[in-house]
Amino acid sequence: MSRYLRMLGLSIVFFVFALDLASKALMFSALTKAGGLINLLPFFDFRLGFNHGVSFGLLSSQSDWAPWLLAAVALGISAYLSMRLWRATTKTQAIWIGLIIGGALGNAVDRLVDGAVTDFLDIHINGYHWPTFNLADVAIVIGVAIIIFDGFRNTIADRSDPPATL
């Protein structure tokens, strides 16, 4: 079973990583030609953006060392999660670990190659724009949501177990 879980997690890592890098290259090319914006729906556009920080531009810096530091953090987290993947005991663990590693590696490569993460997904309502994001971010958020959901599910299951009797 553990070999299956490792292969599942690694397959997700490679799929997310490849899809993220391909989508960034495609959207960079298309959006550069389109002037940086493609209107799709009243609440959703493709908008070219570059994040020099972490989520929502936090820790943003124009310093030469910042992309290297942030990429090193992502690589460190990925290394830790790779060890967790090797010890995964459930399909759910393999899935969330694969999603987070794939997304982290996609954004780390962007930082190392371009000095910033390329973002292009733009959700907005009445002039309010959610920070622009990419598929790596989506994978990471889904991975974290799975962790949270699984934690709640396990907590509820633990509460429903009958108390031990002596």
C-alpha positions in Angstrom: 0.0 0.0 0.0 2.8 2.5 0.8 4.3 2.1 -2.6 0.9 2.9 -4.2 0.6 6.0 -2.0 4.0 7.2 -2.9 3.3 6.8 -6.6 0.0 8.5 -6.2 1.6 11.5 -4.4 4.5 11.7 -6.8 2.1 11.5 -9.8 0.1 14.5 -8.4 3.4 16.4 -7.8 4.5 16.0 -11.4 1.0 16.7 -12.8 0.6 19.9 -10.8 4.1 21.0 -11.4 3.9 20.5 -15.2 0.4 22.0 -15.5 1.5 25.0 -13.5 4.6 25.8 -15.5 2.8 25.1 -18.8 -0.1 27.4 -17.9 2.2 30.2 -16.8 4.2 30.0 -20.0 1.0 29.9 -22.1 -0.7 32.7 -20.2 2.4 34.9 -20.2 2.7 34.7 -23.9 -1.1 35.3 -24.5 -1.3 38.1 -22.0 1.8 39.8 -23.2 0.3 39.9 -26.7 -3.1 41.1 -25.3 -1.7 44.0 -23.3 -1.8 42.1 -19.9 -5.6 41.6 -19.7 -8.1 39.2 -21.3 -11.7 39.8 -20.2 -13.7 36.6 -19.8 -16.7 37.0 -17.5 -18.1 39.8 -15.5 -16.3 38.5 -12.4 -13.3 36.7 -13.9 -10.4 37.7 -16.2 -6.9 36.7 -17.1 -4.6 39.5 -15.9 -0.8 39.3 -15.9 0.8 39.9 -12.6 4.1 39.2 -10.8 4.2 38.4 -7.1 7.6 39.2 -5.5 6.3 38.0 -2.1 4.3 35.1 -0.8 0.5 34.9 -0.6 -1.3 38.1 -1.4 2.1 39.9 -1.9 3.1 39.5 1.8 6.8 39.8 2.5 7.2 41.4 -0.9 10.6 42.7 -1.6 12.5 43.9 -4.7 15.8 42.7 -3.1 18.0 40.4 -5.1 18.1 37.8 -2.3 14.3 37.7 -1.6 13.4 35.3 -4.5 16.2 33.0 -3.4 15.1 33.0 0.2 11.5 32.4 -0.6 12.4 29.6 -3.0 14.6 28.0 -0.4 11.7 28.1 2.1 9.4 26.4 -0.5 12.1 23.8 -1.3 12.6 23.1 2.5 8.8 22.7 2.9 8.8 20.4 -0.1 11.6 18.3 1.3 9.8 17.9 4.6 6.5 17.0 2.9 8.4 14.5 0.7 9.4 12.7 3.9 5.8 12.8 5.0 4.8 11.4 1.6 7.2 8.5 2.0 5.4 7.6 5.3 1.9 8.4 4.2 -0.7 5.9 5.4 -3.8 7.1 3.6 -4.8 8.2 0.1 -5.9 11.5 1.5 -2.4 12.2 2.9 -0.8 11.3 -0.4 -3.2 13.6 -2.3 -2.8 16.7 -0.1 1.0 16.3 0.1 1.3 15.9 -3.7 -0.9 19.0 -4.3 1.2 21.2 -1.9 4.6 19.9 -3.1 3.6 20.4 -6.8 2.4 23.9 -6.2 5.3 24.9 -4.0 7.8 23.6 -6.6 6.0 25.4 -9.5 6.2 28.7 -7.6 9.8 28.1 -6.5 10.9 27.5 -10.1 9.2 30.8 -11.1 11.1 32.7 -8.3 14.4 31.2 -9.3 14.0 31.8 -13.0 12.1 35.1 -13.1 12.6 36.5 -9.6 8.8 36.6 -9.1 5.8 34.3 -9.4 3.7 34.7 -12.5 0.0 35.1 -11.7 -2.8 35.4 -14.2 -6.2 34.4 -12.6 -8.2 37.4 -11.5 -11.5 37.2 -9.7 -13.3 40.5 -9.1 -16.7 41.9 -8.0 -17.8 45.5 -8.3 -14.2 46.8 -8.7 -12.8 44.7 -5.8 -10.1 42.4 -7.1 -9.0 39.3 -5.2 -5.2 39.1 -5.4 -4.2 37.6 -8.8 -3.1 33.9 -8.5 -2.1 30.9 -10.5 -2.6 27.1 -10.7 0.1 26.4 -8.2 -1.7 28.6 -5.7 -5.0 26.7 -6.4 -3.3 23.3 -5.8 -1.8 24.5 -2.5 -5.1 25.9 -1.3 -6.9 22.7 -2.3 -4.2 20.7 -0.4 -4.6 22.8 2.7 -8.4 22.5 2.5 -8.1 18.7 2.4 -5.9 18.8 5.5 -8.5 20.9 7.3 -11.5 18.9 6.1 -9.7 15.6 7.0 -8.9 17.0 10.5 -12.5 17.9 11.1 -13.7 14.5 9.9 -11.2 12.7 12.1 -12.2 14.9 15.1 -15.9 14.1 14.6 -15.1 10.4 14.2 -13.1 10.4 17.4 -16.0 11.9 19.3 -18.4 9.3 18.0 -16.2 6.4 19.2 -17.7 4.9 22.4 -15.6 5.6 25.5 -13.3 2.9 26.7 -14.5 0.9 29.6 -12.5 -1.0 32.2 
